[in-house]
Amino acid sequence: MSGSFEFVQADVAERELFSDRERILSHPCELAAPRNRARTVVRLAAGGRVYYFKQFGPTSLHNRIRFGTSRPHGADDAERECLMTMALRKRGIEAPRPVLRGRTQDGSSFYLCERLPGLPLSEWLATRAHEPAMLKHCAAFCGELLATGFLLPDLSADHVFVRLDAGGWRFGVIDLHNGSLRRSGPAPLRTCRRALRRFLRSVESLPLARGKALRFALVLLRHAGRARHARAILRGLPPMDTAARYEKPGKAQAYKERNRVRAERELNLLATVWPGTPGESVLDAPCGTGRLTQFLSTKGHSVLRADGALAMLRQANDAAGPAAAAQAHALALPLCDGAVDGVVQFRFLHHLPHSAQKAAIAEACRVARRFVVASFFHPCSAHHAMRTLADLLTGAAPTRHAVTLGRVRRWFEQHGYALCACRAELPYCKDLWVASFVRKGTAN
């Protein structure tokens, strides 16, 4: 396969700055998004402007078929992204200005575009610098985009850009190579579901209330032409807030009373991997109804509780006695780095998809000085197989997310932690595993 190099909407200065692929990479740059098998994205500065340079691997067979059978027809990922961008800009929709694209002899492709004005919606949400009106307009923009024929399944709070000028709120989109074009009309249900799932994953660790997230989804579906399908689509999505369910009257009380025999068995399992020593402070997050408090106190620890549900904190206070506590999401703890000696996340990670599990672990590693203990559901187990089969038969969205020990270990290693101990009550039969990790270079 021969290589190619083509300027798209480059000015004279850019043709000099980016005369070839090597020249592009000679400018100061930094990784702009996590690497994956399909592409690498770097942010670079040149000529007083900021650009993004995307390098794609050889186009997969699946994408070659998709690019050939759906519009706009492109030979590779870079060309597809370029053509989608130009189609959006032709309709007056903000998208990054395409500077150049090309392909190497091994079938890889690359694409350079100028940074889009404004900030990602996720950054607005992270700083709470958002207004209900902005979110409503943003949801309408996304829905109308889908209904106009721009099918962008990768829409997320990271890929929608927001800015405010004299004319009001302005919105744009990035990361377009998975998109396609079709005639205007109600957006395909599959695209709506995928786009909303992407949005949910992108805001899991952000301070966005469940009610606002639901209103955003409803406005998007209405403008996408799918208002009458909204209830079915939302019912099939994963939970938007695992803490909100426990604020319902009686829910936290019921959680406290359930399956005491199993709870005792699981505490014994936790004891086999526990790395803490007397006198160390431990954050229990999320603490639920405080069932770990007695265990931690017996070990000689001072206990700090945190939970996203106020009802859970009240139940913990009633059942386990008073303790320092904070209402806080485990993915955004209001504590400084190294605030406690250890953190325990028990019966929590399996409620989260992998992206949020990784974020929760990162947050626990940040606030812990020495150790973190976490439980998770393992995918290679009879329990997980039965649960997966039930979801397939009923068509329900998964509510329990399993992860291997290998992946959990890699996430901890990224933050300087090493595996200390790991146990399962009945490995590969039951799905609950418990593992402890200790920061490298710290004494037990």
C-alpha positions in Angstrom: 0.0 0.0 0.0 1.5 3.4 -1.0 1.7 6.3 1.3 0.1 9.7 0.9 0.2 13.2 2.4 -2.5 15.9 1.7 -3.1 19.4 3.0 -6.8 20.1 3.5 -7.5 23.6 4.8 -3.9 24.6 5.7 -2.7 28.2 5.3 0.7 29.2 4.0 2.3 29.2 7.4 1.0 25.7 8.2 2.2 24.3 5.0 5.7 25.3 6.1 5.3 24.3 9.8 3.9 20.8 8.9 5.6 20.0 5.6 5.9 16.3 6.4 5.1 13.8 9.2 8.5 14.1 10.8 8.2 17.9 10.9 4.9 17.7 12.6 6.3 15.6 15.4 9.3 17.9 15.9 7.1 20.5 17.5 6.6 20.4 21.3 3.8 17.9 22.1 2.1 16.0 24.9 -0.3 13.0 25.1 -3.8 14.4 24.8 -5.8 11.2 25.5 -5.0 7.7 26.8 -3.4 5.5 24.2 -5.4 2.6 22.9 -4.9 -0.1 20.2 -6.6 2.0 17.5 -5.1 5.4 17.8 -2.8 7.9 19.6 -3.6 11.6 20.1 -1.1 14.3 20.9 -1.5 18.0 21.5 1.1 20.2 19.9 1.8 23.9 19.8 3.2 25.6 16.7 3.0 29.1 15.2 1.1 30.4 18.3 -1.7 27.9 17.8 -2.7 24.6 19.3 -3.3 21.5 17.2 -4.2 17.8 17.7 -2.4 15.1 15.8 -4.1 11.7 15.6 -2.2 8.6 14.5 -4.4 5.6 13.6 -3.2 2.0 13.3 -4.0 0.1 10.1 -7.8 0.3 9.5 -9.5 -2.8 10.8 -11.5 -5.1 8.5 -14.7 -4.0 10.3 -14.0 -0.4 9.7 -13.0 -0.9 6.1 -16.4 -2.6 5.5 -18.2 0.2 7.4 -16.3 3.0 5.6 -17.1 1.4 2.2 -20.8 0.8 2.9 -21.8 4.0 4.7 -21.2 7.7 4.0 -18.8 9.5 3.8 -16.8 6.9 2.0 -13.2 6.9 3.1 -10.2 4.6 2.7 -9.0 4.8 6.3 -9.8 6.3 9.7 -8.0 9.6 9.0 -9.9 10.2 5.7 -13.2 9.3 7.4 -12.6 11.8 10.2 -11.6 14.5 7.7 -14.7 13.9 5.6 -17.0 13.9 8.6 -15.4 17.2 9.8 -15.8 18.9 6.5 -19.5 17.8 6.3 -20.2 19.3 9.7 -18.4 22.5 8.9 -20.3 22.8 5.6 -23.6 22.7 7.6 -22.3 25.5 10.0 -21.6 23.1 12.9 -18.4 23.8 14.8 -15.8 21.1 14.3 -11.9 21.2 14.4 -10.5 22.8 11.2 -8.8 20.0 9.2 -5.2 20.9 8.4 -3.9 17.7 6.7 -4.2 14.0 6.5 -2.1 11.1 5.2 -1.3 7.5 5.2 1.9 5.5 5.6 3.0 2.5 3.6 2.0 0.0 6.3 -1.6 1.2 6.1 -1.6 3.4 9.2 -3.1 6.9 8.8 -2.7 10.3 10.5 -4.7 13.5 10.8 -3.9 17.0 12.0 -6.6 19.5 13.0 -6.6 22.8 14.9 -8.0 22.9 18.4 -11.7 23.7 18.7 -12.5 26.9 20.6 -14.1 26.5 24.1 -13.8 23.8 26.7 -15.1 20.2 26.8 -18.5 19.9 28.5 -16.8 17.6 31.1 -14.6 20.5 32.2 -17.6 22.8 32.7 -19.3 20.1 34.7 -16.1 19.4 36.8 -15.9 23.0 38.0 -19.7 23.3 38.5 -19.5 26.3 36.1 -22.6 25.3 34.3 -26.2 26.5 34.2 -29.4 24.6 33.6 -30.0 26.7 30.4 -26.5 25.7 29.1 -27.2 22.0 29.7 -30.6 22.2 28.0 -29.2 23.9 25.0 -26.3 21.4 24.8 -28.7 18.4 25.0 -30.8 20.0 22.2 -27.7 20.5 20.1 -26.6 16.9 20.5 -30.1 15.6 19.7 -30.5 17.8 16.6 -27.1 16.7 15.4 -28.3 13.1 15.4 -31.6 13.9 13.8 -30.0 16.0 11.1 -28.2 12.9 9.9 -24.8 13.2 11.7 -24.6 9.8 13.5 -21.9 10.3 16.1 -22.1 7.3 18.5 -19.0 8.5 20.4 -20.7 11.7 21.6 -19.7 12.3 25.2 -19.0 15.1 27.7 -15.4 14.9 26.6 -16.2 15.3 22.9 -18.8 18.1 23.0 -17.2 21.6 23.3 -18.9 24.6 24.9 -18.1 28.3 24.7 -20.0 31.4 25.5 -19.8 34.5 23.3 -21.9 37.6 22.7 -24.4 35.5 20.7 -25.0 33.0 23.5 -23.9 29.4 24.0 -22.0 27.8 21.2 -21.3 24.1 20.8 -19.0 21.9 18.7 -17.9 18.3 18.4 -14.6 16.4 18.1 -13.4 12.8 17.6 -15.5 12.0 14.5 -13.9 9.0 12.8 -16.6 6.6 14.1 -19.4 8.8 12.7 -21.4 8.4 9.6 -23.9 10.4 7.5 -27.5 9.6 6.6 -30.7 11.4 5.7 -32.4 13.6 8.2 -35.0 12.0 10.4 -35.4 10.3 13.8 -32.0 9.0 14.9 -31.5 5.2 15.0 -32.3 3.8 18.4 -29.0 2.0 18.5 -27.1 5.2 18.0 -29.2 7.0 20.7 -28.4 4.2 23.2 -24.7 4.2 22.4 -24.4 7.9 22.6 -26.2 8.1 26.0 -24.0 5.3 27.4 -20.9 7.2 26.3 -22.3 10.3 28.0 -23.0 8.4 31.2 -19.4 7.0 31.3 -17.9 10.4 30.7 -19.8 12.1 33.7 -19.6 9.2 36.2 -16.9 11.0 38.3 -18.3 14.5 37.8 -20.6 16.5 40.2 -23.7 16.1 38.0 -26.9 15.3 39.9 -28.9 12.3 38.7 -31.9 14.6 38.0 -29.9 16.8 35.7 -28.4 13.8 33.9 -31.9 12.4 33.3 -33.2 15.8 32.0 -30.3 16.1 29.7 -31.0 12.6 28.3 -34.7 13.4 27.8 -34.0 16.6 26.0 -31.5 14.9 23.8 -33.9 12.1 22.8 -36.7 14.6 22.2 -34.6 16.6 19.7 -33.3 13.4 18.2 -36.9 12.5 17.3 -37.1 9.7 19.8 -39.3 11.2 22.6 -41.8 8.3 22.5 -39.0 5.8 23.0 -37.3 7.7 25.8 -38.7 5.6 28.7 -37.6 2.3 27.1 -34.1 3.7 26.2 -33.5 5.1 29.7 -34.7 1.9 31.3 -32.1 0.0 29.4 -29.2 2.2 30.5 -26.9 1.4 33.4 -27.7 3.2 36.7 -26.7 6.9 36.7 -26.1 7.2 40.4 -25.5 4.2 42.7 -26.0 6.3 45.8 -29.3 7.9 44.9 -31.2 4.7 45.2 -30.5 4.5 48.9 -32.1 7.9 49.6 -35.6 6.3 49.0 -37.5 5.7 52.3 -36.6 2.4 53.9 -33.9 1.5 51.3 -30.9 2.0 53.5 -32.6 0.3 56.5 -33.3 -2.8 54.2 -29.7 -2.8 53.1 -28.5 -2.9 56.7 -30.7 -5.9 57.6 -30.0 -8.1 54.6 -28.1 -11.4 54.7 -26.2 -11.1 58.0 -24.7 -14.6 57.6 -23.1 -13.7 54.3 -21.9 -10.4 55.7 -20.1 -12.2 58.6 -18.5 -14.6 56.1 -17.3 -11.8 53.9 -15.7 -10.0 56.9 -13.8 -13.2 57.7 -12.5 -13.1 54.1 -11.5 -9.5 54.4 -9.5 -10.3 57.5 -7.3 -12.7 55.6 -5.9 -10.0 53.3 -6.0 -7.0 55.8 -2.6 -5.2 55.8 -3.3 -2.5 58.3 -1.6 -2.1 61.7 -3.0 -0.7 65.0 -3.0 3.1 65.2 -3.4 3.7 61.5 -6.3 5.8 60.1 -8.7 4.1 57.6 -11.2 5.7 55.3 -14.2 3.4 54.6 -15.6 4.7 51.2 -18.3 4.0 50.5 -19.2 2.9 54.0 -22.8 1.9 53.4 -24.5 1.2 56.8 -21.1 1.0 58.6 -20.8 -2.8 58.7 -16.9 -2.5 58.6 -16.7 -0.1 61.6 -16.5 -2.8 64.2 -14.0 -4.8 62.2 -11.8 -1.7 61.7 -12.1 -0.7 65.4 -11.1 -4.1 66.5 -8.0 -3.8 64.4 -7.1 -0.7 66.3 -7.9 1.8 63.5 -9.4 5.3 63.7 -12.2 5.3 61.2 -13.4 7.9 58.7 -16.6 7.2 56.9 -17.7 8.5 53.5 -20.8 7.7 51.3 -22.7 9.4 48.6 -26.0 8.7 50.3 -26.9 10.7 53.4 -29.3 7.9 54.4 -26.5 5.4 54.5 -24.4 7.7 56.8 -27.3 8.0 59.2 -27.8 4.3 59.3 -24.1 3.8 59.9 -24.2 6.3 62.8 -27.2 4.5 64.3 -25.9 1.0 63.9 -22.1 1.4 64.4 -21.9 4.5 66.6 -20.7 8.0 65.8 -17.5 8.5 63.7 -16.0 11.2 61.5 -18.0 11.2 58.3 -18.5 13.0 55.0 -21.1 12.8 52.3 -19.0 12.3 49.3 -18.7 10.3 46.1 -16.0 7.7 46.1 -14.7 9.0 42.8 -14.3 12.6 44.1 -13.3 12.4 47.7 -13.0 15.8 49.5 -9.6 14.9 51.1 -6.0 15.9 50.3 -3.4 13.6 49.0 -2.3 11.1 51.7 -5.0 12.2 54.1 -5.3 8.7 55.7 -3.1 5.6 56.1 -5.5 3.3 54.3 -8.7 3.1 52.3 -11.1 0.3 52.0 -13.6 -0.1 49.1 -15.8 -3.0 49.9 -18.7 -4.3 47.8 -18.5 -1.2 45.6 -16.4 -1.6 42.4 -18.8 -4.1 40.8 -21.4 -1.4 40.6 -19.2 0.6 38.2 -18.1 0.0 34.6 -14.4 -0.3 34.0 -13.7 3.4 33.4 -15.3 4.3 36.7 -13.6 1.4 38.5 -10.3 2.7 37.4 -11.2 6.2 38.5 -12.3 5.0 41.9 -9.1 3.1 42.4 -7.1 6.2 41.4 -8.9 8.3 43.9 -8.4 5.8 46.7 -4.7 5.6 45.9 -4.5 9.4 46.0 -5.8 9.8 49.5 -4.1 6.7 51.0 -0.6 7.0 52.4 0.2 3.3 52.7 -2.5 0.8 51.6 -5.8 0.2 49.8 -8.1 -2.8 50.1 -10.8 -3.4 47.5 -13.3 -6.1 46.6 -14.4 -6.9 43.0 -16.4 -9.4 41.1 -14.3 -11.8 39.0 -15.7 -12.6 35.4 -14.5 -16.3 35.5 -17.1 -17.6 38.0 -20.4 -19.5 37.9 -22.2 -16.6 39.6 -21.1 -14.1 36.9 -22.0 -16.6 34.1 -25.5 -17.0 35.5 -25.9 -13.3 35.8 -24.7 -12.6 32.3 -27.1 -15.3 30.9 -30.0 -13.7 32.8 -29.2 -10.3 31.3 -29.0 -11.7 27.8 -32.3 -13.5 28.2 -34.2 -10.5 29.6 -32.4 -7.8 27.5 -31.5 -5.9 30.6 -28.4 -3.7 30.9 -25.7 -5.2 33.1 -25.8 -3.8 36.7 -22.8 -5.8 37.9 -19.4 -5.3 36.2 -16.7 -7.9 36.6 -13.0 -7.4 36.3 -10.0 -9.7 36.4 -7.3 -9.5 39.1 -4.7 -8.8 36.4 -6.5 -5.6 35.3 -7.0 -4.4 38.9 -3.4 -5.1 39.6 -2.3 -3.0 36.6 -4.5 -0.1 37.7 -2.9 -0.1 41.2 0.6 -0.4 39.7 0.0 2.8 37.8 -0.2 4.6 41.1 2.8 2.9 42.7 1.0 0.1 44.6 1.9 -3.6 44.6 -0.4 -6.6 45.4 -0.1 -7.7 49.0 -2.7 -10.4 49.2 -5.8 -11.7 47.4 -8.5 -14.2 48.4 -11.8 -15.5 47.2 -14.2 -17.6 49.2 -14.8 -20.1 46.4 -12.6 -19.1 43.4 -14.3 -19.4 40.0 -17.6 -20.5 41.7 -18.6 -17.3 43.6 -17.6 -14.0 42.1 -16.5 -11.9 45.1 -12.7 -11.5 45.4 -10.9 -9.3 47.9 -7.3 -7.9 47.4 -5.0 -5.6 49.4 -2.4 -3.4 47.8 0.5 -1.6 49.6 2.3 1.5 48.3 5.8 0.5 47.1 8.5 1.6 49.5 6.3 1.7 52.6 6.8 -0.7 55.5 4.0 -3.0 56.6 
